Amino acid sequence: MTALARPTHGRVIGGVCAALARRFGTSATTMRVIFLLSCLLPGPQFLLYIALWILLPSEAKARTAW
């Protein structure tokens, strides 16, 4: 597993799904479909996405931190 950081390439909106896909070894498209399907269920999916967008560092910032 890799570190959880939003990639600089391959983002669509904030890079959260791409970061989660890289972390869990799936494709970004699969992770985006899972997120869209989860939006059909009640819950705070959009709030979680926004929170991860704010909390996860960008890949460029994560490299300079190490």
C-alpha positions in Angstrom: 0.0 0.0 0.0 1.2 3.5 -0.7 0.8 6.7 1.3 -2.5 8.4 1.1 -2.0 11.6 -0.9 -4.0 13.2 -3.7 -2.1 12.7 -7.1 -1.2 15.6 -9.2 -2.1 13.7 -12.4 -5.3 11.8 -13.0 -7.6 13.9 -10.9 -11.1 14.7 -11.9 -12.3 17.0 -9.2 -10.2 16.9 -6.1 -8.2 13.7 -6.6 -9.8 11.9 -3.6 -11.1 8.9 -5.5 -7.7 8.6 -7.3 -5.9 8.7 -4.0 -8.1 6.0 -2.5 -7.8 3.9 -5.6 -4.1 4.0 -5.5 -4.1 3.2 -1.8 -6.3 0.1 -2.2 -4.9 -1.0 -5.5 -7.9 -0.5 -7.7 -8.5 1.7 -10.7 -9.7 5.3 -10.2 -12.7 4.6 -12.4 -13.8 1.8 -10.1 -13.5 4.0 -7.1 -15.5 6.8 -8.8 -18.3 4.3 -9.6 -18.3 3.0 -6.1 -18.6 6.6 -4.8 -21.4 7.5 -7.2 -23.3 4.3 -6.2 -22.8 5.2 -2.5 -24.5 8.5 -3.2 -27.7 6.6 -3.8 -27.7 5.6 -0.1 -28.5 8.0 2.7 -25.4 9.4 4.5 -22.8 12.1 4.5 -20.9 11.0 1.4 -20.4 14.5 0.0 -19.3 15.8 3.4 -16.8 13.0 3.7 -15.4 13.7 0.2 -15.0 17.4 1.0 -13.3 16.6 4.3 -10.9 14.2 2.6 -10.2 16.8 -0.1 -9.2 19.3 2.6 -7.3 16.9 4.9 -5.4 14.8 2.3 -2.2 16.5 1.2 -1.4 16.9 -2.4 1.2 14.5 -3.8 3.7 17.4 -4.4 3.3 18.6 -0.8 3.6 15.0 0.6 6.9 14.6 -1.2 8.4 17.7 0.2 7.3 16.8 3.7 9.4 13.6 3.7 
